[in-house]
Amino acid sequence: MKKLRRKFYNRDTLIVAKELLGKYIIYKKDNCEYIVKIVETEAYMGIKDKACHSYNNKKTKRNEIMYGNCGILYVYLIYGMYYCANIVTREKDVPEAVLIRAAEPVKGLENMSTNRYGKDYNELNKKEITGLTNGPGKLCKALGIDKLNNGDDLCSYNIYLAEGEHEEFEICSSSRINIDYAEEYKDCPWRFYIKDNLYVSKK
């Protein structure tokens, strides 16, 4: 699969968020190759966006990666227990990013099942199968992504994104999830997903 180059990420964040749909994450870890297809994203639009970590140009130790180069993985912990994986977009000092909300498993399913549930993939019921990666925290746990991946370069060889198979699908949009604190920005239609894909998270 053809790896995405850095220039893909150095564009309008809303465009990147839409065009990430159908792309593949390839992650090589512990002698396993994980492959998932991105089916849901959310755009976070930087200093103007009250839902974004860099709102009002706030720069902290946690979010400093957002101010750096694009095509970098920004991983943080929520609720003290779940990791979320974001992709930094735009040029340096424009702190915007795209959250990968959900993905469809393609390869490495046994390891994903062990990571998520502690049991073999063939032991999973239907709900557990769709629950492997249908949310940002679930996705990170299934792939074994944690704080050690914060700052990983997506133009490297152990973790990167690749072109999809140019399949036909309809892109839907909605407001983002669990950001009621963002006042008027909570209703911005900056969540994008592949219509009817089973691995899209539920609102």
Secondary structure, 3 states (H helix, E strand, C coil): CCECCHHHHCCCHHHHHHHCCCCEEEEEECCEEEEEEEEEEEEECHHHCCCCCCHHHCCCCCCHHHHCCCCEEEEEEECCCEEEEEEEECCCCCCEEEEEEEEEEEECHHHHHHHHHCCCHHHCCHHHHHCCCCCHHHHHHHHCCCHHHCCCECECCCEEEECCCCCCCCEEEECCCCCHHHHHHHHCCCEEEECCCCCCCCC
